[in-house]
Amino acid sequence: MADRLEVDLTLLHIVSDEQSPTVQEKDLEDAFARAKTRAEPLVSRKHRAAVVTVRVGDPASNILDSASQAKAQLLILGPHH
């Protein structure tokens, strides 16, 4: 979709802040690696930019803050696992 709309893509993943610091750090690293892997095929065809961001905390407030900061015009939300 980023190619069709000729826009850059931001993948945002939120990690729970209700875990121990050790578990949280591992989750952050794993989430970043997964998001980076998912972003590559989505932007590689037309050399669009893909920004991968992983944040800790409340999903709703983090999504709204990120959208506001990026001045996003479109949000596509995936399922919660």
C-alpha positions in Angstrom: 0.0 0.0 0.0 2.9 2.4 0.7 4.0 2.0 -2.9 0.6 2.7 -4.3 0.2 5.8 -2.2 3.8 6.8 -2.7 4.3 7.4 1.0 6.8 6.2 3.6 5.9 3.4 6.0 6.2 3.3 9.8 5.9 0.0 11.6 5.1 0.6 15.3 5.2 -2.2 17.9 4.3 -1.7 21.5 5.8 -3.8 24.3 4.0 -4.2 27.6 5.5 -2.3 30.5 4.2 -4.9 33.0 7.2 -7.1 32.7 10.5 -7.3 34.4 13.3 -5.2 32.9 15.1 -8.3 31.7 12.0 -9.8 29.9 11.1 -6.3 28.6 14.6 -5.9 27.0 14.3 -9.2 25.3 10.8 -8.4 24.0 12.1 -5.1 22.7 14.9 -6.8 20.8 12.6 -9.5 19.4 9.9 -7.1 18.4 12.4 -4.8 16.6 13.9 -7.7 14.7 10.4 -9.0 13.6 9.2 -5.6 12.6 12.4 -4.9 10.6 11.9 -8.3 8.8 8.3 -7.5 8.0 9.1 -4.0 6.7 11.7 -5.1 4.1 9.4 -6.7 1.5 6.8 -3.9 2.0 9.1 -1.2 0.7 11.8 -2.9 -1.3 10.1 -2.6 -4.7 10.2 1.2 -5.0 12.9 2.0 -2.5 10.4 3.6 -0.1 11.6 4.3 3.5 10.5 2.1 6.3 10.8 3.3 9.9 10.6 0.7 12.5 9.7 1.9 16.0 9.3 -0.2 19.2 7.9 1.5 22.3 7.1 0.4 25.8 3.9 1.2 27.6 0.2 1.7 26.9 -0.7 0.7 23.3 -3.4 3.3 22.8 -1.5 6.3 24.0 1.7 5.2 22.1 -0.2 4.8 18.8 -1.8 8.2 19.2 1.5 9.9 20.1 3.3 8.3 17.2 0.6 9.1 14.7 0.6 12.7 15.9 4.4 13.1 15.8 4.5 11.6 12.3 1.5 13.7 11.2 0.1 10.4 9.9 -2.9 10.6 7.5 -3.6 6.9 7.6 -3.3 4.2 10.3 -3.6 0.5 9.6 -3.7 -1.6 12.8 -2.9 -5.2 13.0 -4.2 -7.8 15.4 -3.1 -7.9 19.0 -1.3 -11.2 19.8 
